[in-house]
Amino acid sequence: MKHTIKLAAGGRAMTLGLIAALTTSTVAFAECGVPNPPAPLDPEGVVAAMPEEVQAFYAGYPNEVYPSGFADMERVEGPWKIGVSFGANLNAFTAGIIRQAEEDFAKLKEEGVVTGEIQRAWSADAASQSPANQIAGFQDLMRAGVNAIVIVPLSGEALAPLVDQAGQQGIVTVAFGGYIPSDYAINMYQNPYMNMAEVLSPILKDLDGKGNALMVRGLPIIPVDPQQYDASLEMLADCPDINVVGTVEGGYVPAQAKTVVMQYLTANSEDIDLVVQTNAMQPGIISAFEQLGKSVPPVTANVAQVGEMAYMKENPDYRTWGTVMGGANQTEAAMRIALRTLAGQGPKATEFAFIPPVVGPENAADYYVEASTLNTDGEINGEGQTILPDDVLDAFFERPDMPIKAE
């Protein structure tokens, strides 16, 4: 199978309403603020064979979808050894990942599903966060005899040969927050196109499609950043009265985003009416405007933060939209996918696309954390909320009734 990484050209109730309005046209946006995504890249008809409601998750999805190399794998006898490979703990997103992985493993160990200790291969700090170091850590996990690896890939292309090797040895790799082009990777991947569309669409309508936009990128080496960035630019290009006036890089770190945004605002005199950021940097961006005494424009709230919900409560006239999609709930879903695969349920596809729930002015109060402020760290997660409920996840597997724990 040939895998390619293609940059995008371009609550749940709101998400489903937006999906219902989508088509499978090859045109990205025909009208300002109205989504019209490209058709899925489905060379072998994997998406077309899925239930219609699941096919909607792949609208505008940027990666080719193929049958999984684990579709026919039989149950691996447990209890299982699990390894994890994440980046440095630099923000609420990665803190949520690490916390959730440890909590899930402890619970699964009590239930007799996993054994030993969770095998870790994550970066100690930003300086050690590199594709080469992640590859070395992945090799260490393979040598440790793990049955599955849950990973946030820094470079999917670099990891692919190793993931192929692991898969041929029966080691399951579940990736999120990035994409690995391998038959033996299960990429549980936010749909970058729709992740931006469901947030930008209501904001652009609120702005009547007019104003100056500042772009704040995360880390361009991580595939989701250029995919979301390109999707955003394509959307904004269909709004003739929106002017993209500048781009800065915040590194997915709120403090760094604050610094670069303050530098930009100090050096440039034009008003900013919209900030488009590519995940988890909003509190720092809002703080930059406030510290300079400037009016705070809507900042896209992809991977919405606790501090941001506090700001919306304190400033009821501030309107923006975002996604409930933190590191914790992605880790929880990725762990369930790994366990289902080891149980012999047979994943249908290399890509498990999802569109996260939306938070906005209508439901932001539901996510407010008591006594929190703009400076309170943390990502929001609705109580009991998951990005891929089990009844939805069943549709991604050939044999979803196979039990996780053998009787």
Beta strands, then each sheet from edge to edge (+ up, - down):
strand 1: 29-31
strand 2: 34-35
strand 3: 82-85
strand 4: 119-120
strand 5: 148-151
strand 6: 172-176
strand 7: 185-190
strand 8: 210-217
strand 9: 241-249
strand 10: 274-277
strand 11: 322-323
strand 12: 351-354
strand 13: 358-359
sheet 1: 1+ 2-
sheet 2: 4+ 3+ 5+ 6+ 7+ 12+
sheet 3: 9+ 8+ 10+
sheet 4: 11+ 13-
end
